[in-house]
Every structure is written in structure tokens, then in C-alpha cells.
Amino acid sequence: MLTTCPNQRAAQRIARTLVEERLAACVNIVPVAQSVYRWRGRVESAREFLLIIKSLKRGYTKLEKRLRALHPYELPEVIAVPIANGSHPYLTWLANPDKS
């Protein structure tokens, strides 16, 4: 799943919470993505932090609900991207990170 945050503090808080609550196995925080978007009839630009949230499809509903509750944006980006393929050991860990 992908989302963006307005600052590092929000990104770290969301990432840590999702992993602690076992809604995500891992969250990468990519600093300083420059976003250009249309919002309420205007073209806006913002420096954001991109979160790459690794989880399983079966947990999507709970993950989305929690992410929306934690997120400071009125309308947070919540985009699920399927895993087309991956290394077997990594995907096994992703399915059960507590067993590593």
C-alpha cells in the first residue's frame, strides 16, 4: 500500500503504529517526495514523505481503516499495489513476520 505524509514525524508515527499493531510487516519511509496535485480547484505542490507499506491482501480492510484513523490528511492517499512476484523467503516472512 502507498500513502504520503506531510512530515517525518507523521510518517514515523504511522509506520511504527502499523508495524506494532501487526497490520504491516514493514513500512519504508522515503523522504522528500515532491507531489504536484489538484485539490479544490487549484494546482498544489508539497514536499511529502512516501510510505511503502508491506502487508497481505487479506488484511487490507483493517489496514485501510487504521491508516485513515492515524492520518493527518483530510483525504489521505490509500493505494493498494499487488505483489506480482517476489522471492519465496521474503514472501514467507511477509506472511508471518513474527516467525523470523
Summary of the structure (lengths in Angstrom):
residues: 100
radius of gyration: 14.3
end to end distance: 22.1
largest distance: 48.4
contacts: 247
relative contact order: 0.25
helix: 38%
strand: 32%
